């Protein structure tokens, strides 16, 4: 039996053919699910760049700490 945790597993959130002869509903209304997916995608895209910058800053800080430890050990 196929188990779907969320409707995100189904690309278009529409009725899908199953191995039976009748279409199987994914359970989410088409119009609202499309709008919610679009809003979630915009939120993800808007959050991606600040997160990338934050991660870059964190890695730079980490590299600085590692470098200073190595220079103290060599001294």
Secondary structure as UniProt FT lines:
FT   HELIX           7..9
FT   STRAND          16..17
FT   STRAND          23..24
FT   HELIX           30..74
//
